[in-house]
Amino acid sequence: MTRAAVDETQGGVPAARVALLAAALTAVGVPLYIHLPQFASVELGFSLGQIGALLGLIRLVDVVQDPLLGRLTDHFAAHRARMATLALGGLALGVVWVFAVTPRYGGATSLAAGLALTFTAYSLGAVLLYGQSSSLAGSGAPAAQLRLAGAREMGILAGVALGAMGPQVLGQAFAQVGGYPAYALAAAALALIAAVASKTLWQRPAAATAPLCLRTLLRSGAGWLLALGFVNGLPVAVTSTLFAFFVDHRLGLAELAGVFLLVFFAAGGLSAPLWARLAARFGPRPVLASAMILAVASFIWAWALPFGAVWSFALIAAASGMALGADGVILTGMLASALARAGLPAGLVFGIWSFLGKASFALAAAVMLPVLGLAGFDPGRANDAGALAALNTAYALVPCLLKLLSLALLILLPRALLQLGSNPSTPLETG
């Protein structure tokens, strides 16, 4: 009997189904931020300022939406299967709307509506995936949560890799259709397959929880982890937003963008189970701190790269991808374990987590793109040395500073959260 089959029959982590669900969600959700600046500027003729404003306005909906969706998944846990089907169906429709319908039949209004649908569907699916982690893992125990996080993050990073490379690869294979429409159809098909395959996940009983209030949330330590997760997500949000511009204009390697993304996400996905095992053995703080230092070194190296540095940037992509794998496994595992120990409903909290994650991408787009525009950078033409220096600073040094801030927050993290099996009544002391 395979390990996946044992997991299914013994109530453990159904790794393959969790990974497929995660891949289907993130093959659409996260790559939108990677593709949208290039897609909207080149295919639709939008300026960087317009793109940043559009993303910022759409993300304002998440101020209410993600926590509300989390509360709904907690309250209507018996209907999780229907909600998951609705999320994946909406995701399939939304990605086709954005990348296949809008270029032919719509403009700004159509793009905004398609993005709103896509992000709402992604939010619902992500909240279900994270918020029901105790049920999916069969236990709120730290070991089970780390195993679940490892399977989930492998799926997430694989999905992002598929989505990131999709337009370029499919554009070559289906030139008549076009890269973006072909990617949209493939991503929609994956979402529908995942909707069918993941039905058994929602047949597991939902964990009983206690009422959630600000006091219990802070006492559980979740507030600390939410703050750390938001700050720690900002560096990857900045680099994801500017990746296509950096590779094209700063390195002159636009034709290898898909390869670099594949290396990045493959390194993250393959390293996820290793990070989970290391965190279980040595504790989350030293392991996560090591990953953060690795990310900082990668950012500094990227800033110093010469034009056309293929192999160096490939190594940077691998190192930073491994660092991202540690972030996803350890932080989400710690948050789920803390909530399970305190007996708190995870849906609402992970709704807030989802909002903060997307807010980091929105903030990166809303701030960095207009700033680059003011600095003279234009993705539609050749740029002078000053504009390229601004791009270099924005892509490498700004994320480096943000990651150092994350490392400082990790050092100050309460000790009770670092003892993954600690009693929830343990005082939250820093250090």
N, C-alpha and C positions, 0 to 999 in steps of 0.2 A: 504493500500500500504506500502511495506517495505521501510526502510530508503535507501537501495541500489537503489530501483526503483525510489524513489523520486530524488535521486542524478542523475540518468540517465536522467530523464525527465526534470529536472530543470537546467541542465547544471552544477551541482555541482560535487563533487568528487565521481566517480564510484568506491567505496572502494573495493568491492569484486574483480573486474577485475584487478584493480591496484595491490592488494595484491597477486592475483594468478600469475600475470606477474612477480612481484618481487620475489615470492617464487621460480618460475621455474628458473629464472636466478641464484639466489644465492644458490639453491640446488646443483648447479655445480660449480659456480665460486669461491666462498670463501672456501668451504670445500676441494678444491684441495690442498690448502696450509696446511690444517689440516691433510689430508690423505697422501699427497705425500711423506713426509720424511719417514713415516713408510712403505708405499707401495713400494717405490723405493728401500729402504734399505733391507727389508725382502723379498719381492716378486721378485725383479729384481737384488739384490745383489750390489747396488750402495753404495759407501761410502758417509758419510755426506758432505765431501768436494765436491764430484761430484754433489750431489743434490743441494747444495748451488750455485755452479757455473752454473748449468743448469738453475735454476730459475732466477739467475741474468742475464744471457745472453738472455733468452727469454723476460725478462722484459725490456731490452734495446729497443726492438721493440716499446714499448709503449711510448718512448720519442717522437716519431713522430706519432705513430698510434692513440692514444686516442684523442689528439687535432685535428688531421685530420678527424677522424670519427665525432667528434663534429661539425666541420665546414661543413662536408657533410650533416649532419642531419639538420643543419640550412639552407643550400643552397637548398637542395632538400626536403623541408618539405612536399611537395605534395606527395612524395613517401614514407612517413613514414611507411605505412602498409607493403609495400614490404620489406623495410629494417628490420622491426621487424620480419617478417617471415624468412628472411635470417638469422638473428641473432639467432633465436630460433632453426631453422633447423641445423645451424652450431654447435650450442651448443650440440644438441642431437647426432650428428655424432662425435663430438670431444670427448665427455665423453666416448662413446663406444670404440672409437679408443684407448684412454689412458688406460682404466681399463680392457677392455675385449680383444682387439686385440693385444696390445703390449706384454702382458705376454706370449702369445702363438706364435706369429709370428714375433716379432720385438725386438729391443734392444734400445740403446740410441738414434739412429736416429729416430726410430718410435715414441719413447716417446716424443722427442723434437717436431716433426711435429704435433703430436696429441695435445700437450700442446699449441703450437702456434695457431692452429685452434680454440681450446676451448677458450683460452683467448681473441682472436680476436672477436669471436662471443659474448662472454660475454661483452666485451668492447662496442660493437655496441649496444647491448640491454640495458646496463646500461646507456649509454649516451642518448639514446632515452627516457628511463624512467625518468631520472633526467632533461635532457635538455628541454624536452617538458612539464615541470611541470606546466607552466602557462596555457597551453592548456588543460592538463589533469584535472587540478583543476577548470577550467572554469574561472579563474581569477588569477591575480598576487597579490591579496590582502593578507596581512599576515595571516588573519584567514583562508582563503582558502588554503594557502600554508601549514599551520600547520596541517590542517585536512588531506591534501594529504600526508604529511610526516608521520603522524600517521598511516594511512592505509598502506603506502609503507613500513614503517619500521616493522610493524607487519608481512607483507608478507616476507620481507627480513629475519628477524630473524627466522620465521617459516621455510623458505627454508633452511637456514643454519643448523637449528636443524635437519631437515629431511636428509640433506646431510651428516651431521656429524655422525648421528646414523645409516645411511643406511647400510654401509658395515657390521657392527656388527649384526644388527637385521636381515637383509636379509641373511647374512651368516649362521645364525642359521636356518632360514626357508628354505633356498635353499642350503643346504650343498654341493650337487653335483655340482651345478653351481659355487659356491664360492661367498664370500661376495662382493668383488669388482666388478666382472662382473654383479652380480645381481643388485647392486646399480647403475651401469652404465645404464642398461636397464631401470630401474625404473625412473631414472632421465631423460633419453631421452624421455620416454613416457610423463612425466610431461611437458617437454619443448614443445612437439608437441601439447598437449592439450592446453597449454597457448597460443600457436601461433593462434589457432582457436578462443579461447575465447576472446582474446584481440583485435581482428580486429576492433571492434566498437570504441575502444579508439582512434584510429588514424583517425577517421572520423570527429573529432572535429577540428575546424579551428585553424591553427597555429597563434600564436601571432605575430603581426608586430613588427619589431625591427629596431634599428638604427645601423649603422656601429660600429664595435668594434675595439678599438685601446688601447694601453697600458695606455694612459692618462685617457680615459673614464673608463677603467677597474679599475684603482687605485682610481679614483674619486668616483666610486660607492661603494668602500669599499670591493670589491670582493677579491682584493689582500690580505688584512688582513685575510679574512676568509679562503682563500686557504692555507695560511701559517699555520693558527691555525689548520685547518683540517688535514694537513699533520703531524704536530708534535703530534696532539692528536690521530692520527691513529697508531703511532708507538708502544705504549704499547700493544694494542690488537694484533698487528702483531707479536710481540715477543712472547706473551703468546700463540697465536694460533699455531705458528710454533713449540713451545716446549711443548705443552699441552700433547700430547701422551707420550712423554718421562717422563714428570714430574709425571703424574698419575701412570705410570708403575713403574719407577725406584725409584722415590723419595718417593711416597706414598704406592707403592705396591698394587694398586687398579685397575689394568688394566681391569679387568672384569666389572668395574663400569664406565669406561670412557664414554660410550654412555649415561648413566644415568646423569652424571655430565653435559654433553653437553646439554642434554635435559633441565635440570634445568636452565642452563645458558641462553639458547636462549628463553625458555618459559618465564623466568622472563623479558628478554629484550622486547620480543614481547608484552606481556601483559601490560607492563608498558609504552609502547610507547604512547598510547592515553593520559594517565595521564600526562606524561611529556609535551605533546603538550598543554594540558589545563593549566597546571601550568605556562608554559612559556608565554602563552597568557595573563594570569592574573597578574603574578608578574614580568614579564620581563625575557629575556633569560639569563642575566648574573648571577643573584643569583641562578636560577634553575640549570643552567649548572655547576656553581661552586660547588653546593651541590653534583651533580652527580660525579664530578671529585674527590671531597674529599672522597666520598663513595668508589670510585675505589682505591684511595691511601690506605685507611684503609684495603681494601680487599687484596691488594698486600702484605702489611706488615704482615697481619694475615697468608697469605699463606706461607710466608718465615719462620714463626715461628711454622708451623705445625709439629707435631710428625708423625712418620711412621704409616700408617693405619688409619688416622683421617678421617673417612667416613663422619660423620655428619657435622663436622666443614668445610670440603671442599665443601660439598653440600651448606652450607650457604654462603660460599665465592662465589661459582658459581652463586647463586641467586643474591647476592649483586652486583657483577661485571657485571652480565647480565643486571640488571636494569640500571647501569651506562652507558652501551653501548647503551641501548635504548634511553637515553637522548641525547647522542652524535648524533645519526643518525637523530632524529627528529628535534632537535633545530638547529644544524649547517647547515643542508641542507635547512631547512625552512628559515633561515636567509639569506643564499646565494641566494636562488631563489627569495625571496622578494626583496633583494637589486638589483638584476639584473632586475626584473620587474619594480621597481620604476625608474630605470635609462633607461629603454627601450632598454636593451642590449640583444643580442642573447645569449641564455643560453646554447645552444648545445656545442659551443666551450669551454665555461667556465667549464661546467660539464665534458667535455672531459678531460680538464686539471685536474679537481677534481678526475676523475676516474683514470687517470694516477698516480696522487700523492698517491691515496689510495693503488693502487697495487704496486707502488714503495716502500711504507712502508713495505709491506709484503716481497717484493723481498729483500729489504735492511736487514730486519730481518733474512731472510734465508741465505743471502750471508755473513752476518757478524757473527751471533750467532752460526750457525751450525759449521763452521770451527773453531771458537774459542773454542767451547765445545770439538771438536775433539782434538785440541791442549792441552786442559786441561785434556785429558785422558778419556773423556766420550765416551763410545761405546754402542749403543743401542742393540747390538747383544750379550752382555755378562753381567755378574754381575760386577758392578763398585765399586771401593773403595770409602772411605769417601771423599777424595779430589775431585774426579770426581763428586760425588753427591753434594758436597758443591758448585761446579761451576755451576751445573745445577740449584740448588736452587737460587743462586744469579742471574743467567741469567733469570730465569722464574719470579722471584718476585721483586727483588730489582731494576734491570734495568728498568722494566716498571714503577715502583714507581717513580723513578727519572724523567723519561720522562713525566709522568702525571703531576708532579709538575711543570715542564717547561711549559706544556700546560696551567696550571692554571695561571701562571705568564703572558702568552700571553693573556689570557682571561681578566685579570685585566687591561691590557693595550689596550684592544680593543676600537676603536673609539666609542664615545657616539652615533653618528648618526646610527651606525649599531645596537645599543641596543634599539633604538626607532623604533620598527618594522614598524610603519606607518609614519616615518619621511619623510620630503621632500628630494629628492635626491640632492638638491643644498646645503643642510646643510653641513657646514665644518666638516671634519672628525677629531674631536679632541679626543685625548686619555684621559683615566681616567673614 
